[in-house]
Amino acid sequence: MNDKKRRDLKEAYSHLEIAYGLASKVLDQEQDSLDNVPESFRDTDKYEEMEDKFDSLDEVVQMIDDSMGLLEEIM
C-alpha cells in the first residue's frame, strides 16, 4: 500500500471517529430518555418504538467501532 492510500485510509478513520463520537453521544442521550420514561408508559407502542430505535443506533455505534478496528489493522 502506498502513502497516498494510507493517507486516504487515515482520513476515512478520522471521519469514522467523528461519526462514532456523535452517534455515541446521541445513544447516551437516548438511553437517558428511555430511563426517564415513566413506568406507566413503558408498555406503549411509542416506548417500544423508542427501544427499537435505540437498539438500531447501538448497532450502528458498534459497527462504526468495528470498522475503525479493521481500518487500524489495515493501516
The 8 nearest C-alpha neighbors of each residue, nearest first, counted from 0:
[[1, 4, 2, 5, 3, 74, 73, 6],
 [0, 2, 4, 3, 5, 6, 7, 74],
 [1, 3, 5, 4, 6, 0, 7, 8],
 [4, 2, 6, 5, 1, 7, 0, 8],
 [3, 5, 7, 6, 2, 1, 8, 0],
 [6, 4, 2, 8, 7, 3, 9, 1],
 [7, 5, 9, 3, 8, 4, 2, 10],
 [6, 8, 4, 10, 5, 9, 3, 11],
 [9, 7, 11, 5, 10, 6, 12, 4],
 [8, 10, 12, 6, 11, 7, 5, 13],
 [9, 11, 13, 7, 8, 12, 6, 14],
 [12, 10, 8, 14, 13, 9, 7, 15],
 [13, 11, 9, 15, 10, 14, 8, 67],
 [12, 14, 10, 16, 11, 15, 9, 17],
 [15, 13, 11, 17, 16, 12, 18, 10],
 [14, 16, 18, 12, 17, 13, 19, 11],
 [17, 15, 19, 13, 14, 18, 20, 12],
 [16, 18, 20, 14, 15, 19, 21, 13],
 [19, 17, 15, 21, 16, 20, 22, 14],
 [20, 18, 16, 22, 17, 21, 23, 15],
 [21, 19, 17, 23, 18, 22, 24, 16],
 [20, 22, 24, 18, 23, 19, 17, 25],
 [21, 23, 25, 19, 24, 20, 18, 26],
 [24, 22, 26, 20, 25, 21, 19, 27],
 [23, 25, 21, 27, 22, 26, 20, 28],
 [24, 26, 28, 22, 27, 23, 29, 21],
 [27, 25, 23, 29, 24, 28, 22, 30],
 [28, 26, 30, 24, 25, 29, 23, 31],
 [29, 27, 25, 31, 30, 26, 32, 24],
 [28, 30, 32, 26, 31, 27, 25, 33],
 [31, 29, 27, 33, 32, 28, 34, 26],
 [30, 32, 34, 28, 29, 33, 35, 27],
 [33, 31, 29, 35, 30, 34, 28, 36],
 [34, 32, 30, 35, 36, 31, 29, 49],
 [33, 35, 31, 32, 36, 30, 37, 29],
 [34, 36, 32, 33, 37, 31, 30, 38],
 [37, 35, 33, 34, 38, 32, 40, 41],
 [38, 36, 39, 40, 35, 41, 34, 33],
 [37, 39, 41, 40, 36, 42, 35, 34],
 [38, 40, 37, 41, 42, 36, 43, 46],
 [41, 39, 38, 42, 43, 37, 36, 46],
 [40, 42, 38, 43, 46, 39, 37, 36],
 [41, 43, 40, 46, 44, 39, 47, 38],
 [44, 42, 46, 45, 41, 40, 47, 39],
 [43, 45, 47, 46, 48, 42, 41, 49],
 [44, 46, 48, 43, 47, 49, 40, 41],
 [47, 45, 49, 48, 43, 44, 41, 50],
 [46, 48, 50, 44, 49, 45, 51, 43],
 [47, 49, 45, 51, 46, 50, 44, 52],
 [50, 48, 46, 52, 47, 51, 53, 45],
 [51, 49, 53, 47, 48, 52, 54, 46],
 [52, 50, 48, 54, 53, 49, 47, 55],
 [51, 53, 55, 49, 54, 50, 56, 48],
 [52, 54, 50, 56, 51, 55, 57, 49],
 [53, 55, 57, 51, 52, 56, 50, 58],
 [56, 54, 58, 52, 57, 53, 51, 59],
 [55, 57, 59, 53, 58, 54, 52, 60],
 [56, 58, 54, 60, 55, 59, 53, 61],
 [57, 59, 55, 61, 56, 60, 62, 54],
 [60, 58, 56, 62, 61, 57, 63, 55],
 [61, 59, 57, 63, 58, 62, 19, 22],
 [60, 62, 64, 58, 59, 63, 65, 57],
 [63, 61, 65, 59, 64, 60, 66, 58],
 [64, 62, 66, 60, 65, 61, 19, 67],
 [63, 65, 61, 67, 62, 66, 60, 68],
 [64, 66, 62, 68, 63, 67, 61, 69],
 [67, 65, 63, 69, 68, 64, 62, 70],
 [66, 68, 70, 64, 65, 69, 12, 63],
 [69, 67, 65, 71, 66, 70, 64, 72],
 [68, 70, 66, 72, 71, 67, 65, 73],
 [69, 71, 73, 67, 72, 68, 74, 66],
 [72, 70, 68, 74, 69, 73, 67, 12],
 [71, 73, 69, 70, 74, 68, 67, 66],
 [74, 72, 70, 71, 69, 8, 68, 5],
 [73, 71, 72, 70, 5, 8, 9, 69]]
